[in-house]
Amino acid sequence: MTQKTARLSLRITPEDKRSIRQKAKDLRLSVADWLIRAALDREILPPRSVWDRQSINQLSRIGNNLNQLAYSANMGLLVDDAALRDIALELRALRGQLDDR
């Protein structure tokens, strides 16, 4: 990564300074990082919400359950119908949450 050695100084109103600081804080970025991304038209992604983390965790659990069932099926073992129904219900619930967003 290229080392940042150049400095840039500018004057802004106190209101603009507060606004810039708040926008950077909302996105969990430093003021410098936010200004660079904004000035260079780089993507500024919002931080993942608690909902996103919960959904990712839920998808991970569903994936683990599905992998275990697929492994059992590939080994020629009986697959638990109740486990398949549970996975289907979890997926429907997650899909409903996505639709509500």
Backbone bond lengths (Angstrom), bond angles and torsions (degrees), N, CA, C in turn:
res aa  C-N    CA-C-N  psi(-1)  N-CA   C-N-CA  omega(-1)  CA-C   N-CA-C  phi
1 M - - - 1.447 - - 1.526 108.42 -
2 T 1.301 115.79 139.83 1.456 121.08 179.96 1.526 109.60 -71.84
3 Q 1.312 115.71 132.96 1.461 120.60 179.97 1.522 109.93 -74.76
4 K 1.306 116.04 137.74 1.464 121.49 179.68 1.527 108.43 -87.30
5 T 1.329 115.86 110.66 1.466 119.98 -178.74 1.525 112.78 -119.99
6 A 1.327 118.02 -19.90 1.468 121.05 -178.26 1.527 109.82 -80.32
7 R 1.319 115.95 146.01 1.462 121.72 178.89 1.527 109.18 -114.52
8 L 1.310 115.52 150.03 1.458 121.96 177.56 1.525 107.28 -133.73
9 S 1.307 116.25 129.64 1.460 120.92 -179.38 1.519 108.27 -120.01
10 L 1.332 116.79 139.31 1.455 119.92 178.07 1.518 109.75 -149.06
11 R 1.317 115.35 159.94 1.462 121.25 178.25 1.527 108.26 -110.79
12 I 1.322 114.19 133.93 1.462 120.41 178.49 1.525 108.50 -139.28
13 T 1.314 115.63 165.73 1.466 119.63 178.30 1.529 109.35 -73.55
14 P 1.315 116.76 156.17 1.468 119.36 176.21 1.531 112.38 -58.34
15 E 1.334 116.49 -34.82 1.469 120.15 178.55 1.525 110.92 -64.68
16 D 1.348 116.10 -44.41 1.464 119.64 178.22 1.531 110.58 -63.26
17 K 1.311 116.08 -38.98 1.467 120.11 179.65 1.532 110.37 -61.96
18 R 1.334 116.58 -45.49 1.469 120.38 178.28 1.520 110.69 -61.55
19 S 1.325 115.83 -43.28 1.463 120.71 -179.24 1.529 111.43 -62.90
20 I 1.317 116.44 -44.93 1.468 121.18 179.78 1.524 110.21 -63.62
21 R 1.327 116.20 -45.60 1.473 119.59 179.14 1.523 111.23 -60.53
22 Q 1.333 116.41 -41.58 1.462 119.97 -179.27 1.523 111.25 -65.66
23 K 1.330 116.67 -43.12 1.467 119.79 178.98 1.520 111.13 -62.31
24 A 1.313 116.81 -42.20 1.470 120.38 178.14 1.525 110.27 -64.23
25 K 1.327 116.42 -43.85 1.464 120.96 -179.84 1.525 110.91 -62.42
26 D 1.342 116.97 -43.18 1.466 121.36 179.80 1.523 111.74 -58.43
27 L 1.326 116.42 -32.35 1.465 121.20 -178.84 1.527 112.39 -97.79
28 R 1.326 115.65 5.98 1.467 121.72 179.94 1.531 111.57 57.05
29 L 1.321 115.10 43.47 1.464 122.15 177.34 1.520 108.68 -120.43
30 S 1.315 115.63 157.23 1.460 118.53 170.88 1.528 107.19 -73.16
31 V 1.322 115.90 159.53 1.464 119.90 177.87 1.521 109.60 -59.04
32 A 1.330 117.08 -43.00 1.470 120.66 -179.37 1.529 111.06 -61.15
33 D 1.333 117.37 -46.31 1.468 119.79 179.71 1.524 111.30 -63.25
34 W 1.334 116.58 -42.08 1.457 119.33 179.92 1.528 110.80 -63.54
35 L 1.337 117.19 -45.32 1.464 120.64 -179.99 1.525 111.81 -62.18
36 I 1.321 117.01 -42.60 1.468 120.35 179.62 1.520 110.11 -62.52
37 R 1.327 116.61 -47.88 1.472 119.72 -179.43 1.520 111.36 -62.49
38 A 1.324 116.87 -42.70 1.465 120.30 -179.48 1.524 111.21 -67.04
39 A 1.315 117.40 -43.50 1.468 121.28 -177.15 1.519 112.35 -68.71
40 L 1.323 116.92 -32.84 1.465 120.43 -176.91 1.526 112.61 -99.21
41 D 1.325 116.17 15.96 1.470 122.36 178.89 1.524 112.16 53.31
42 R 1.316 116.31 36.54 1.463 120.37 175.95 1.522 108.56 -86.63
43 E 1.311 114.39 156.23 1.459 119.76 -178.43 1.529 110.37 -65.56
44 I 1.320 114.88 132.14 1.464 121.02 176.37 1.523 106.46 -116.39
45 L 1.319 115.92 100.45 1.456 120.86 -177.27 1.519 110.63 -88.17
46 P 1.325 116.08 137.39 1.463 117.80 175.71 1.528 109.59 -70.08
47 P 1.323 117.66 153.91 1.463 119.07 178.31 1.517 110.28 -66.20
48 R 1.316 115.21 153.52 1.462 118.63 177.92 1.519 109.50 -66.26
49 S 1.292 114.44 136.17 1.458 119.40 -179.81 1.526 109.87 -81.92
50 V 1.313 114.72 169.39 1.467 119.91 175.78 1.517 108.65 -59.84
51 W 1.342 116.59 -39.03 1.462 120.52 -179.85 1.520 110.02 -60.16
52 D 1.325 118.20 -44.10 1.461 121.32 179.95 1.519 110.86 -60.55
53 R 1.334 117.13 -44.43 1.466 120.06 179.69 1.518 110.71 -63.69
54 Q 1.332 117.29 -40.78 1.463 120.50 178.78 1.523 110.47 -64.70
55 S 1.311 117.21 -41.55 1.467 120.97 179.23 1.519 111.00 -64.88
56 I 1.323 117.00 -41.38 1.461 120.66 178.83 1.521 110.09 -63.63
57 N 1.333 117.35 -42.48 1.464 120.46 177.62 1.522 111.39 -63.07
58 Q 1.329 116.32 -41.81 1.459 120.40 179.31 1.526 110.34 -64.52
59 L 1.322 117.42 -43.34 1.466 120.51 177.30 1.521 111.32 -62.27
60 S 1.309 117.02 -36.89 1.460 121.29 178.42 1.525 110.79 -63.25
61 R 1.331 116.63 -44.22 1.474 119.92 178.26 1.524 110.95 -63.31
62 I 1.327 116.22 -42.75 1.469 120.04 178.85 1.523 109.76 -61.94
63 G 1.329 116.77 -44.50 1.462 120.67 179.01 1.514 112.36 -60.65
64 N 1.335 117.06 -41.88 1.465 120.05 177.66 1.519 111.38 -61.53
65 N 1.332 116.29 -45.58 1.468 119.87 178.79 1.522 110.99 -61.26
66 L 1.313 116.26 -42.96 1.461 120.84 -179.66 1.526 111.17 -64.83
67 N 1.327 117.05 -40.68 1.468 120.41 177.64 1.521 111.68 -62.69
68 Q 1.319 117.16 -40.36 1.463 120.30 178.44 1.522 110.92 -63.61
69 L 1.329 116.42 -41.22 1.466 119.76 178.34 1.526 111.17 -67.43
70 A 1.324 117.59 -40.63 1.468 120.78 178.38 1.521 110.29 -63.96
71 Y 1.321 117.35 -40.48 1.469 121.26 178.33 1.529 109.93 -61.13
72 S 1.334 116.22 -45.86 1.467 120.29 179.02 1.523 111.00 -61.03
73 A 1.326 116.64 -43.93 1.466 120.47 -179.81 1.521 110.61 -63.71
74 N 1.323 117.63 -41.02 1.466 121.12 179.48 1.525 112.41 -67.27
75 M 1.329 117.34 -26.71 1.464 121.79 178.18 1.525 111.37 -84.17
76 G 1.332 116.68 -0.69 1.455 120.63 179.59 1.514 113.01 81.90
77 L 1.311 117.23 13.86 1.462 121.20 179.36 1.522 109.74 -87.53
78 L 1.314 115.80 160.12 1.458 120.06 178.06 1.524 109.63 -70.56
79 V 1.318 115.14 139.58 1.463 120.74 178.47 1.520 107.94 -99.60
80 D 1.307 115.65 132.06 1.460 122.60 -177.31 1.530 110.23 -72.00
81 D 1.343 116.01 115.20 1.468 120.64 179.64 1.528 111.80 -61.07
82 A 1.324 116.63 -36.31 1.470 120.01 -179.80 1.531 110.33 -64.16
83 A 1.327 116.83 -38.33 1.466 120.35 178.79 1.526 110.52 -65.21
84 L 1.327 116.59 -39.66 1.471 119.91 177.23 1.526 110.92 -63.85
85 R 1.336 116.60 -41.55 1.470 120.18 177.81 1.536 110.63 -63.25
86 D 1.336 116.29 -40.65 1.469 119.89 178.59 1.525 111.15 -60.66
87 I 1.324 116.06 -43.32 1.466 120.08 179.21 1.524 110.44 -63.71
88 A 1.333 116.50 -42.92 1.463 120.20 179.09 1.534 110.52 -61.66
89 L 1.336 116.96 -40.96 1.470 120.38 178.67 1.529 111.46 -65.30
90 E 1.328 116.72 -42.18 1.467 120.36 178.57 1.526 110.92 -62.38
91 L 1.333 115.90 -41.87 1.468 119.45 179.12 1.525 111.28 -64.76
92 R 1.338 116.70 -41.02 1.466 119.89 177.96 1.533 110.95 -62.83
93 A 1.330 116.11 -41.80 1.469 119.90 179.42 1.525 110.76 -63.17
94 L 1.323 116.43 -43.59 1.461 120.23 179.37 1.525 110.57 -65.60
95 R 1.320 116.94 -40.78 1.465 120.72 177.65 1.531 110.33 -62.03
96 G 1.331 116.76 -39.38 1.462 120.64 177.13 1.516 111.87 -62.61
97 Q 1.340 116.26 -39.99 1.460 119.90 177.20 1.524 110.95 -63.62
98 L 1.318 116.51 -39.91 1.466 120.42 178.82 1.522 110.80 -65.15
99 D 1.335 116.37 -40.02 1.462 120.17 179.64 1.527 111.52 -65.71
100 D 1.342 116.34 -31.49 1.464 120.88 -179.09 1.519 112.71 -74.18
101 R 1.320 117.41 -18.08 1.474 120.66 -177.52 1.465 111.35 -67.78
